[in-house]
Structure formats: structure tokens, C-alpha cells
């Protein structure tokens, strides 16, 4: 796939907020003790995004297996080949905007990547600008190149992750 296009997160704020609220309610019905966060580019004003809404579902390590099973009943597994004991990923089929979820065990590497890193980006205008610059560099290009650059951005800016 080529032709990546990005817009400012502000353009998606209303839709992203509504999608987060809908899925947070859905998740809390099954996992009342989980922490559900809106993360990713649509969660931060002034960040370039493709418009997908990222959610992080955080649970204690002891609750991870049951939470993963519950989310498998609610959502479609996403990249199950990379799942492990502290991270699993899902999509909400047919959702508009597209919704992706990261289930993370609190304190694990995926928890830091899918949560803390976004909190740090939101608090640092320089990180926002560098993230946007990386996206501008890959606009219109192949998604595989963009995904590699995005991974590199997180590893370079959050080396402990």
C-alpha cells in the first residue's frame, strides 16, 4: 500500500473522543478493573495522524490472561504472531474511525511503549515536532517504510523501551 496521508489530530478530535468513549464503555463492562486510555496520535492536539484511534487497556500481570481472553471475545486479534505474556493487540472490525487496542501488563515493555511514551510526547513540544517531521517525511510513501521509521522514532527517543 502506498499513498499514506496524514492530517492534524485536531481534525479528528470529535470522532476520536466518541470512539474512545464507546469502546471504553464496552471494555469496562467486561473488564471493570482495567485502566483504559486513549493513546496514539489522535490523543494529542497538533500531532499528524492517519485518523485511527489507539486505546491502551492496562491490567496487572495476574489478570493479563483473563483480560486477553475477554478482549478476544469483543475484538479481532491483531498481529497474534507477536503476542506474548505482557502484550496482545486487537482491532475493532468495521469501526469508523479505525480503532486499535493494545492490552498491556502494567510495568511491562509494551505498557511503557503504548502508554508512557505517548504521555511523554504529549508533554514535550520538541518530541511532537520530531514525530510530525518523521510523518511528513513518509507522507505519500509505502507503509512498510513508514512503519520502520515509526519504530525507529520510538526506539531512538525512548531507548529504555
The 8 nearest C-alpha neighbors of each residue, nearest first, counted from 0:
[[1, 141, 142, 2, 3, 143, 140, 139],
 [2, 0, 141, 140, 3, 142, 139, 143],
 [1, 3, 139, 140, 4, 141, 0, 138],
 [4, 2, 139, 138, 1, 140, 142, 5],
 [5, 3, 138, 139, 2, 49, 6, 48],
 [4, 6, 49, 48, 47, 3, 138, 7],
 [7, 5, 47, 48, 8, 49, 4, 10],
 [6, 8, 47, 9, 46, 10, 45, 48],
 [7, 9, 41, 10, 11, 46, 44, 48],
 [8, 10, 12, 7, 11, 44, 45, 41],
 [11, 9, 8, 7, 12, 6, 13, 50],
 [12, 10, 8, 9, 14, 13, 15, 50],
 [13, 11, 9, 15, 14, 10, 16, 8],
 [12, 14, 16, 15, 11, 17, 10, 9],
 [13, 15, 17, 11, 16, 12, 18, 96],
 [14, 16, 18, 12, 17, 13, 11, 52],
 [17, 15, 19, 13, 14, 18, 12, 20],
 [16, 18, 20, 14, 15, 19, 21, 13],
 [19, 17, 15, 21, 20, 16, 14, 22],
 [18, 20, 16, 22, 17, 21, 23, 15],
 [21, 19, 23, 17, 18, 22, 16, 24],
 [22, 20, 18, 24, 19, 23, 17, 25],
 [23, 21, 25, 24, 19, 20, 26, 18],
 [22, 24, 20, 26, 25, 21, 19, 27],
 [25, 23, 27, 22, 21, 26, 20, 28],
 [24, 26, 22, 23, 28, 27, 21, 29],
 [25, 27, 23, 28, 29, 24, 30, 22],
 [26, 28, 31, 30, 24, 29, 25, 23],
 [27, 29, 26, 25, 30, 31, 24, 23],
 [30, 28, 27, 26, 31, 69, 25, 70],
 [29, 31, 27, 33, 32, 26, 28, 66],
 [30, 32, 27, 33, 28, 29, 26, 34],
 [33, 31, 30, 34, 27, 58, 29, 57],
 [34, 32, 58, 30, 31, 57, 35, 56],
 [33, 35, 57, 56, 36, 32, 58, 55],
 [36, 34, 56, 55, 33, 23, 57, 54],
 [37, 35, 55, 54, 38, 56, 34, 114],
 [36, 38, 54, 42, 53, 19, 55, 35],
 [39, 37, 42, 53, 54, 36, 117, 55],
 [40, 38, 53, 42, 41, 117, 52, 37],
 [39, 41, 42, 48, 43, 46, 8, 47],
 [42, 40, 8, 43, 39, 52, 48, 15],
 [41, 43, 38, 40, 39, 37, 44, 8],
 [44, 42, 41, 40, 121, 46, 45, 8],
 [45, 43, 9, 46, 8, 42, 41, 7],
 [44, 46, 7, 8, 9, 43, 47, 127],
 [47, 45, 8, 7, 44, 40, 43, 131],
 [48, 46, 7, 6, 5, 131, 8, 40],
 [47, 49, 5, 50, 6, 40, 8, 7],
 [48, 50, 5, 51, 4, 6, 47, 3],
 [51, 49, 48, 11, 52, 41, 96, 8],
 [50, 52, 97, 96, 98, 49, 53, 41],
 [53, 51, 98, 15, 41, 97, 99, 50],
 [54, 52, 99, 38, 39, 100, 98, 37],
 [55, 53, 100, 37, 36, 38, 99, 101],
 [54, 56, 101, 36, 100, 35, 102, 57],
 [55, 57, 35, 102, 34, 101, 103, 33],
 [58, 56, 34, 103, 33, 105, 104, 102],
 [59, 57, 104, 33, 105, 62, 63, 60],
 [58, 60, 105, 62, 104, 61, 63, 57],
 [59, 61, 104, 63, 62, 58, 105, 85],
 [60, 62, 59, 63, 64, 58, 104, 65],
 [63, 61, 59, 60, 65, 64, 58, 66],
 [62, 64, 66, 60, 65, 61, 67, 58],
 [65, 63, 67, 66, 62, 68, 61, 84],
 [64, 66, 68, 67, 63, 62, 69, 61],
 [67, 65, 69, 63, 68, 64, 62, 70],
 [68, 66, 64, 70, 65, 69, 63, 71],
 [67, 69, 71, 65, 66, 70, 64, 72],
 [70, 68, 66, 72, 71, 67, 65, 73],
 [69, 71, 73, 67, 72, 68, 74, 66],
 [72, 70, 68, 69, 74, 73, 67, 75],
 [71, 73, 70, 69, 74, 68, 75, 67],
 [74, 72, 70, 71, 69, 75, 26, 91],
 [75, 73, 91, 71, 70, 90, 72, 89],
 [74, 76, 90, 89, 91, 71, 77, 92],
 [77, 75, 89, 79, 88, 71, 74, 90],
 [78, 76, 89, 88, 79, 90, 75, 87],
 [77, 79, 80, 81, 76, 88, 82, 89],
 [80, 78, 82, 81, 77, 76, 87, 88],
 [79, 81, 78, 82, 77, 83, 87, 76],
 [82, 80, 79, 78, 83, 87, 86, 88],
 [83, 81, 87, 79, 86, 80, 84, 88],
 [82, 84, 86, 85, 81, 87, 80, 79],
 [83, 85, 86, 82, 63, 64, 87, 104],
 [86, 84, 104, 103, 83, 107, 63, 60],
 [85, 87, 103, 83, 102, 82, 109, 84],
 [88, 86, 82, 102, 101, 83, 103, 67],
 [87, 89, 101, 77, 100, 102, 76, 78],
 [88, 90, 76, 77, 100, 75, 99, 74],
 [91, 89, 99, 75, 98, 74, 92, 77],
 [90, 92, 74, 98, 94, 75, 93, 99],
 [93, 91, 94, 90, 75, 74, 97, 98],
 [92, 94, 91, 95, 97, 96, 98, 90],
 [95, 93, 97, 92, 96, 91, 98, 18],
 [96, 94, 97, 93, 98, 18, 51, 14],
 [95, 97, 94, 51, 98, 50, 52, 14],
 [96, 98, 51, 95, 94, 52, 99, 91],
 [99, 97, 52, 91, 51, 90, 53, 96],
 [98, 100, 90, 53, 89, 54, 52, 91],
 [101, 99, 54, 89, 88, 55, 53, 90],
 [100, 102, 88, 55, 87, 56, 103, 54],
 [103, 101, 56, 87, 86, 55, 57, 88],
 [104, 102, 86, 110, 57, 85, 109, 101],
 [103, 105, 85, 60, 58, 59, 107, 57],
 [104, 106, 59, 107, 58, 110, 57, 103],
 [107, 105, 110, 104, 108, 111, 109, 59],
 [108, 106, 110, 109, 104, 105, 85, 111],
 [107, 109, 111, 110, 160, 112, 106, 85],
 [110, 108, 112, 111, 107, 113, 103, 86],
 [111, 109, 103, 107, 108, 113, 112, 114],
 [110, 112, 115, 108, 114, 109, 113, 116],
 [113, 111, 109, 116, 110, 114, 115, 160],
 [114, 112, 110, 111, 109, 55, 116, 115],
 [115, 113, 111, 117, 116, 112, 110, 118],
 [114, 116, 111, 118, 117, 119, 112, 113],
 [115, 117, 119, 112, 118, 114, 111, 120],
 [118, 116, 120, 119, 115, 114, 121, 38],
 [117, 119, 115, 121, 116, 120, 122, 114],
 [120, 118, 116, 122, 117, 121, 115, 123],
 [119, 121, 117, 123, 122, 126, 118, 127],
 [122, 120, 118, 119, 123, 43, 117, 127],
 [121, 123, 119, 120, 118, 124, 126, 117],
 [122, 124, 120, 126, 125, 121, 119, 127],
 [125, 123, 127, 126, 128, 122, 121, 120],
 [124, 126, 128, 127, 123, 129, 120, 130],
 [127, 125, 129, 123, 128, 120, 124, 130],
 [128, 126, 124, 130, 125, 129, 120, 131],
 [127, 129, 131, 125, 126, 130, 132, 124],
 [130, 128, 132, 126, 131, 127, 125, 133],
 [131, 129, 127, 133, 128, 132, 126, 134],
 [130, 132, 134, 128, 133, 129, 47, 127],
 [133, 131, 129, 135, 134, 130, 128, 136],
 [134, 132, 130, 136, 131, 135, 129, 137],
 [133, 135, 131, 137, 136, 132, 138, 130],
 [134, 136, 132, 138, 137, 133, 131, 5],
 [137, 135, 133, 134, 138, 132, 140, 145],
 [138, 136, 134, 140, 135, 145, 139, 133],
 [139, 137, 3, 135, 140, 4, 136, 134],
 [138, 140, 2, 3, 4, 137, 1, 141],
 [141, 139, 137, 1, 2, 138, 3, 142],
 [140, 142, 1, 143, 144, 0, 145, 2],
 [141, 143, 145, 144, 146, 0, 1, 140],
 [144, 142, 146, 145, 141, 147, 0, 148],
 [145, 143, 147, 142, 146, 141, 148, 140],
 [144, 146, 142, 148, 143, 147, 137, 149],
 [145, 147, 149, 143, 148, 144, 142, 150],
 [148, 146, 150, 144, 145, 149, 151, 143],
 [149, 147, 151, 145, 146, 150, 152, 144],
 [148, 150, 152, 146, 151, 147, 145, 153],
 [151, 149, 147, 153, 152, 148, 146, 154],
 [150, 152, 148, 154, 149, 153, 155, 147],
 [153, 151, 149, 155, 150, 154, 156, 148],
 [152, 154, 156, 150, 151, 155, 157, 149],
 [153, 155, 158, 151, 157, 152, 156, 150],
 [156, 154, 152, 153, 158, 157, 151, 150],
 [157, 155, 153, 154, 152, 158, 126, 151],
 [156, 158, 154, 153, 159, 160, 155, 116],
 [159, 157, 154, 160, 155, 156, 153, 152],
 [160, 158, 157, 154, 108, 156, 111, 155],
 [159, 158, 157, 108, 112, 111, 154, 153]]
